[in-house]
Structures are given as C-alpha cells and as structure tokens.
Amino acid sequence: MHVCLMVAITVDGKIARAVDHYPDWTGKADKQLYVKVTKKAGVMIMGSTTFDTIGRVLPGRKTIVMTRNPDRRSDRDDLVYTQAPPVQILADLATQGYEEAVVVGGAKINQLFAEKGLIDELILTLSPYAFGSGLSIFSGTVNLKLALKEFCQIDENTLCIRYRVLRP
C-alpha cells in the first residue's frame, strides 16, 4: 500500500490557524490537485476534526475518518468511521483492493502515520500566505528524511513539492 501525505501549507509551514480553520485560504489550483490525487487513490484518511471542518463527504472517493468516538457511525459505503490504528486501516484497505491511500490531516493523524513509518510520499502545496502561528504539519516530533521527487508551479503563486520518504 502506497501512502501519500498531502497537505497545503503556508510559507511559514502552517496547515491552519487553528484546529477548526476551514481551508478557504488555498487556491483553486491546490483544490484541483487535491481532487486529482485523492480521486486517483480512491481513498483518503483524515481525523474527525478535519472531516467536521470540511463538513461533508467529497464525491468520487472513500473517506476514512479516524475518531475516538465509538458513537460515530455511517451507513454509507463511501464514509467509514474507525477507531482502528493506522496499520489496521491500511491492511483493511488493502484487502478491499486499494493500492494507495492519501492521508489528508490533521496534524494528529499526520503524526500517527509518520511515527509508525507509514508515509511513502509527501505532497506539499506551498500557498502564498503566512500565519505566524497555527498548526504545523505534525502534532509532535517526527524524524522523516526526504528526497525531492519533483516540484512545479501550479498557479501564479503556488508551488507543488513532492518528496519520497527515505527509509532508514
């Protein structure tokens, strides 16, 4: 299973001003890239705060919402609430035929996947904003060594930078 972590960041490395900050600061090109990458994978994994901030299931892909709340349930095929750890989520997805998953946040979920060594690729869209303070990509200390795969300009002011995670 190929696991990609995809985040939009400001030039000062923030993914949001606060945990409930709706990502309305990212541009059209970033949103188009997000749709392209997540639809190609067919599944995206996020925390419950990120899901609640988005406010809905995005069409054309399965959404896995990691939550500690056992009362959160779904009858939809494209929405799964789970308390399972990252390794189990990926194993379950593999048995369902998925070959790729995109982790889309927030910082706590990114941290869980990073500390277990489950991220294979990091896609950053660098947006022309600076928040000064706010949420970082990860909620704690990580030790990821990266190799640049590619970078490109996706609109007048936004860059996309892709890294491969190097294994020790």
Salt bridges, closest charged atoms under 4 A:
ASP24 OD1 - HIS21 NE2 3.97
ASP52 OD1 - ARG72 NH2 2.69
ASP78 OD1 - ARG76 NE 2.83
GLU100 OE1 - LYS40 NZ 3.15
ASP120 OD1 - ARG167 NH2 2.51
GLU121 OE1 - HIS2 NE2 2.90
GLU121 OE2 - LYS149 NZ 3.35
GLU121 OE2 - ARG162 NE 2.76
GLU150 OE2 - ARG162 NE 3.81
